[in-house]
Every structure is written in C-alpha cells, then in structure tokens.
C-alpha cells in the first residue's frame, strides 16, 4: 500500500470520521446506548415470559401451541443507535451557517468553497438554500 498524502488523509477523515448530529454529548452516550439496548432486550424477555406463563400447568398440546403462536406472532423489540453525520457534512453545515450570518465575510465563503472542493461537491448557488439539508 502506498503512502497517503496529507490531502488524501484529510479527504478520508472528512468522509469516514463521524460527528454527533443530535447535539448530545458523547460521554453520557457510553451509558445510554447500552442502556437502551438492555431495555429492548428486557422488554422481549418479559413478553416471552408472560406469553409462556399461559402454557403453565398440565402439559396440554393446544395450550402450548397457542402460547408459542402468541410468542412468535409479535415482532421483537430492538434498538439501534442511528449513524452519526460524516465530519465533512458537519463542517460544511457549520460553514454554511457562518457564511449565511454575514454575507460580506469573504473568508467564510472561501473556506466553504475549499471544503466543497475537498469533498468534491458541486458549488451551490444562493437559490439552492431553499433545498432542505439531507440530515
């Protein structure tokens, strides 16, 4: 594998690194992401236990079949953390907001154009501002 130039490294960083788009802090997310997964699994175990308790008692094929049907009829709960926003999109969003605040600031426009060239994105005109942001 050949060595990467700093420009390639930066382009890859903008494409692959992620940034929290929801506005939350990453430190507590270390606790709440596993907690949300645990909660979904706990709900599934409780539902299964409740459905299987109906078949408790003397062995009866009909009751066991009905309990199994109830257990398999319900889709299990799951929770998955949504993917974060790519760093390049995050930086582009910040620069767009900053450039929109002060129209006379040429430096922010140049930074935004430079970033879009790095990301290999087309230049957007002010009329494109009405288009919603993809995230």
C-alpha positions as CSV (number, residue, x, y, z in Angstrom):
1,X,0.0,0.0,0.0
2,X,1.4,3.4,-0.9
3,X,1.7,6.3,1.5
4,X,-1.2,8.7,1.6
5,X,-0.6,12.4,1.0
6,X,-2.0,14.9,3.7
7,X,-4.7,15.9,1.2
8,X,-5.9,12.3,0.9
9,X,-5.8,11.8,4.6
10,X,-7.9,14.9,5.1
11,X,-10.4,13.8,2.5
12,X,-10.7,10.4,4.1
13,X,-11.1,11.9,7.5
14,X,-13.9,14.1,6.3
15,X,-15.6,11.1,4.7
16,X,-15.1,8.5,7.4
17,X,-14.9,10.3,10.7
18,X,-18.3,10.9,12.4
19,X,-19.7,13.7,14.5
20,X,-22.8,13.6,16.7
21,X,-25.6,15.3,14.8
22,X,-28.2,15.1,17.5
23,X,-26.5,17.6,19.7
24,X,-25.8,15.3,22.6
25,X,-22.5,14.7,24.5
26,X,-20.6,11.6,23.6
27,X,-19.6,10.9,27.2
28,X,-23.1,10.0,28.6
29,X,-23.8,8.2,25.3
30,X,-21.4,5.5,26.6
31,X,-24.0,4.8,29.2
32,X,-27.3,5.4,27.5
33,X,-26.6,3.4,24.3
34,X,-26.1,0.1,26.1
35,X,-29.0,1.0,28.5
36,X,-31.4,1.4,25.5
37,X,-30.3,-1.9,24.1
38,X,-30.7,-3.6,27.5
39,X,-34.2,-2.1,27.8
40,X,-35.3,-3.6,24.5
41,X,-34.0,-7.0,25.4
42,X,-35.7,-6.8,28.8
43,X,-39.0,-6.0,27.1
44,X,-38.6,-9.0,24.9
45,X,-37.8,-11.3,27.8
46,X,-40.8,-10.0,29.8
47,X,-43.1,-10.6,26.8
48,X,-41.8,-14.1,26.3
49,X,-42.2,-14.9,30.0
50,X,-45.8,-13.5,30.1
51,X,-46.7,-15.5,26.9
52,X,-45.2,-18.7,28.2
53,X,-46.8,-18.5,31.6
54,X,-50.1,-19.1,29.8
55,X,-49.0,-22.6,29.0
56,X,-48.0,-23.3,32.6
57,X,-49.6,-26.3,34.4
58,X,-50.5,-29.7,33.0
59,X,-49.0,-30.5,29.6
60,X,-51.5,-29.6,27.0
61,X,-50.6,-29.5,23.4
62,X,-53.3,-26.9,22.5
63,X,-52.2,-24.5,25.2
64,X,-48.5,-25.0,24.3
65,X,-49.3,-24.4,20.7
66,X,-51.3,-21.3,21.4
67,X,-48.6,-19.9,23.7
68,X,-46.0,-20.5,21.0
69,X,-48.2,-18.8,18.4
70,X,-48.6,-15.7,20.6
71,X,-44.8,-15.7,21.2
72,X,-43.9,-15.8,17.6
73,X,-46.7,-13.5,16.3
74,X,-45.2,-10.4,17.9
75,X,-42.2,-8.8,16.4
76,X,-39.3,-8.5,18.9
77,X,-38.3,-5.0,20.1
78,X,-34.9,-3.8,19.1
79,X,-33.0,-0.6,19.4
80,X,-30.2,0.6,17.2
81,X,-28.3,3.9,17.5
82,X,-28.7,6.0,14.4
83,X,-25.5,6.6,12.5
84,X,-23.7,9.9,13.1
85,X,-23.2,12.6,10.5
86,X,-19.9,12.4,8.5
87,X,-17.4,15.1,9.6
88,X,-17.3,16.7,6.2
89,X,-21.0,17.3,6.2
90,X,-20.8,18.6,9.8
91,X,-18.1,21.1,8.9
92,X,-20.0,22.1,5.8
93,X,-23.1,22.8,7.8
94,X,-21.2,25.0,10.3
95,X,-19.5,27.0,7.5
96,X,-22.8,27.4,5.6
97,X,-24.4,28.8,8.8
98,X,-21.5,31.1,9.5
99,X,-21.4,32.3,5.9
100,X,-25.2,32.9,5.9
101,X,-24.9,35.1,9.0
102,X,-22.5,37.6,7.5
103,X,-22.9,37.9,3.7
104,X,-19.9,40.3,3.4
105,X,-17.4,37.9,5.0
106,X,-15.4,36.6,2.1
107,X,-13.2,34.4,4.2
108,X,-16.0,32.1,5.3
109,X,-17.2,31.7,1.6
110,X,-13.6,30.8,0.6
111,X,-13.4,28.2,3.4
112,X,-16.7,26.7,2.3
113,X,-15.6,26.5,-1.3
114,X,-12.3,25.0,-0.3
115,X,-14.2,22.4,1.8
116,X,-16.5,21.5,-1.1
117,X,-13.6,21.1,-3.4
118,X,-12.0,18.7,-0.9
119,X,-15.3,16.8,-0.6
120,X,-15.7,17.0,-4.4
121,X,-19.1,18.5,-4.2
122,X,-20.7,21.0,-6.6
123,X,-20.8,24.6,-5.8
124,X,-24.3,25.7,-4.6
125,X,-25.9,28.9,-5.5
126,X,-27.9,31.1,-3.1
127,X,-31.1,29.8,-4.7
128,X,-30.3,26.3,-3.6
129,X,-30.6,27.4,0.1
130,X,-34.3,26.5,-0.1
131,X,-33.4,22.9,-0.6
132,X,-33.6,21.0,2.8
133,X,-30.5,19.7,4.4
134,X,-30.1,16.0,3.8
135,X,-29.7,15.1,7.5
